[in-house]
């Protein structure tokens, strides 16, 4: 593999569609109110992709340093685990990506608020800093929150609340209650992807003292928690869409939950954690599909 291919592999492209689902959903909601800017949309997407790639590099480094990525790990091999990148190279990658993402964040804030709203600009700048810190400290450091059963909460906050409601606010400078329902939808589905990842790696994580929520709950309760996440995501999406629908086309985004119904049946019957790996892609792509269909329903 060339160096470029190695870094692309470390960026874990399969995680990117899920990361932008909140931005697409929040932007679509703003479009439905008549507020939309293509530049805000593109910069928000670029910034979010930066945060996700930063998180992936940091996870590779953090789990590699702590020895969590070892032969017991079931998922795709990481760059540091495979010897493709050293700890030093990953640290440089983390730094460069953090700086580039911060620059994109500043451009996004400037385009959204201009010079008139210094207070809002400063608040969103702090949110950007918080997102960078959150992306890195998921697995890096002695107090890494991913090792303290807090990963699900942070994913819900940043993928759901910040992603959907934050992007909506960038267009409108207002927040409306119903948007919270869509933030819940994306947040819970994103947490479901992380939960699946942790269900797959439960034994290896427990042996490496990585106390994810799945390790704390145990296999049976982790499954129940997973059903709850997907069920509440469906309920919040249904309440929003059915209460705002004006024609049949507005209902189309709910199609994204059809594969999730089959997915829950597979999780219910599962007894081999390794077989959960393909289900991560199914939930992530279903979340992305929901955001795309919702965007299309608002656009047309």
N, C-alpha and C positions, 0 to 999 in steps of 0.2 A: 504493500500500500504506500502511496505517496503521502507526504506530510499533509497536503490538503485533504486527502481522503480520510486520514486519521482524525483530523480536527472536525471534519464533517460528521464522522462516525461518533466522536465524543459529544457533538452537539445534539445527538439523538433526535433526528428530524421527525421521528414518529410521534414525538411529544408536542410538536409545534401546533398542529390543528386545534388541540384542546386548549392551548394557552390563549389563542385569539378568539375563542368562542364568546367569551364575555364581552370583548370589544365589539364584535360584530353584532351581538344582541343589543348592547347598549346603544350602538350607533343606529340600529334599525328602529329602536324605540324613539330616538330623537328624530329620525326621519319621519316617523308617524305623526310627530307634532309640528312638522314643517321646519325643523332645525337640523341642518346637515352641512358639513363642510368636508370636501374631499381631502383637503390638506390635513385637517384634524384627524380624519379617518386613517389616512396613510401613515401619518406620524405615530398615531396611537398603536397601529398594528406593528410598526417597526420597533417601537419602544417595548411593547409587550414581548415580541420575539426576542429582543435583547435580554429582557429579564429571564425568559425561559432558558435560553442558551447559557446565560450566567449561572442559573440554578443547576443546570445539567453538568457544567464544568465543576462547580463547587461540590456537587454530590459525588462525582467521580473522585475528586480529590479527598473529600472528607471521609467517605466510606473506605477509600483505599488506604489512607493513613491509619484509620482505626482498625483495619483488618477485617472489616465487615464483608468486603468483596473478596471472597475466597472460593475454594472449590465447591463448597456447599451451596453457593448461590445458584438459583435456578434460571434467572433471567438472562438476557443477552450480556455477554462479557463487556466490562468497562475498559476504557483505554489504559488506565493505570494498572488495573488488575491484569491486563493482557501484556503489559510491558511496552505498549505502543507509545505511551507518553510518561515522562517522569513526573514526580511531584513538583519539581521546580518549573517544568514546562507548563503544567496545569495552573500553578500559581500565577505565572505570567499571563496565561490565557484568561484567568479570572479577572486580573487587574485590568487588562486591555478591554475586555468585554464590559466591565463595570463602568469604565470611563466613557466608552462609546455610548452605552445605554443612558448614562447620565446626561450626555450631550443631547441625545435624542429627546430625553425627557424635557430638557430646557427649551428645545425648539418647539416641542408640542405645547408646552405651557405658554410660550410667547405667542404662538399662532392662535391659541384658544382665547387667551385673555388680553393680548396686546399690552399696552402700557397702562391701561386704565384701572386695572384690578390688581394692585400690588399684593393685597392681603390674600386673595385667592391664589395668586401665583406662588406666594410663599408657602401656603398650605399644601399645594400640589407638589411643590419642590420637596417639602418634608415627606410627603407620601412617596415620592420617587426614591428618596434616601432610605426610607423604611422598607420599600420593596427590595432594594439592593441588599440591605442588611439581612432581610428575611431570606432572600434567595441564597445567600452565602451561609448563613448560620443554621440552615436546616440540618446539615451534617457536619459543618466545620466548627471546631472549638470544643472546649470542655463542657459547655452548656448547650450544645446543639439540641434544638427543640425537637428535631426528628427522632432523637433518642429518648425523648421524655414524653411520648404519646401525645404531642401537640401538633403534629404535622397536619392532621385533618382540619383542625381549627384554622390554621394559617392558610391552607388551601382554600377553604370556604371563604375566608375574608378577602384574600387577594384575587382569586379567580372569579369569585361570585360578587361580593359586595363592591370591592374596588373596581373590578373589571367592568361590570355592568353599570352600576350606579355612578362610578367615577367617570366613565366615558360618556354617559348620558349628560352628566353635569358639565363636561367640557364643551358640549354643544349649546346647552340651554342656560347654564348658570342657575338652574333650579333643580329641585328634586321633587318627584311626585310619588306618592305612596305605592301605586300599582307597579312601579318599576322594581320595587323590592321583591315582588313575586318572581320576576324574571331573574333577579340576582340570586334568589334562593334556588331556582331551578339549575342554573349554571354552577352555583357553588356546591350543591349537593351532588350533582353528577360528577364534578371534578373530584370531590372527596371520595366518591365511589371508585374512581379510577385508582386513586392512591390506596384505598382500602383493598382493592383487588391485588395491587402490587404487593402490599404487605401480607395479604393472605397467602400469596404465592411464596413469599420469602419468610414465612413465620418461623419455621424451625431454624433456618440459618441465622435470622435476626436474633432469636432468643439465645442461641449459642454464642453470638457475638455481643450480647448484652445491649442490643439495640431494642429498647422497649417501645416499639410502636404500639398504637392503640390495639391492633390485632393481637400482639403478644400479651397485652394486659387483659383483653377480653377473653381470649381463647377462641378456638376455631368455631364452635357452635354459636357463640354470641356474636362473633365477627360476621357470620352469615346473616344473622337477624338484623344486625346493624346495617348491613349492605342492603337488605330488602327495604329497610326504613329509608335509607338515603334515596334510592331510586323511586320508591313510592311517593315520598314527599316532593321530590322533583317533579314527578308526573302531576301530582295534585296542584302544586303551585302554578305550573305551566297551564294546566287546564283551566284553573280559575281565571287567570289573566286572559287567556285567549278567548274563552267562551264569553267572558264578560265584555270583551272589546271587539268581537267579531261582527262584521257587517255583511259578509257574504261567505260563501263556501270556501273561497280561496284562503281566507284568514285562518281556517282550521287546518290547513295543510301541514304546518309545523309539527302537529301532534303525531304525524306519520313516523317521526324519528323515534317514537317510543315503542313502535312495533317490534324492532329487533331486540329492544331491552326486555320485553316480555319473555322472549325465548332465552335471552341471556340469564334471567333469573332462574329459569328452570334448570339450566346447566349448572349454575352455582349451587342450587339446592341439591342436585344429585352428585356433585363433585366430591371425590375422596382422594384425588391425586393433585396436590397443589401445582405441579408443573403444568397441568392441563388448563390452568387459569390464565396462563400468559396470553393466549389469543383473545381472551375475553377483555383484556385491557384495551386492545385496539377497537373492539366492538363498542365498548362504552364511550371511549374517546371520540370515535368517528360518529357515533349517534349524537353525541353532544354537539359536535361540529355541524352535523347535518341539521339539527334543530336550529342552530344559529343561522345557517345559510337559508333554510326555508323561511324562517321568520323574517330575515332581511328581505328575501324575495317578496314575501307577502306585503311588506310595507312599501317596497319599491314600486310594485305594480298596482 
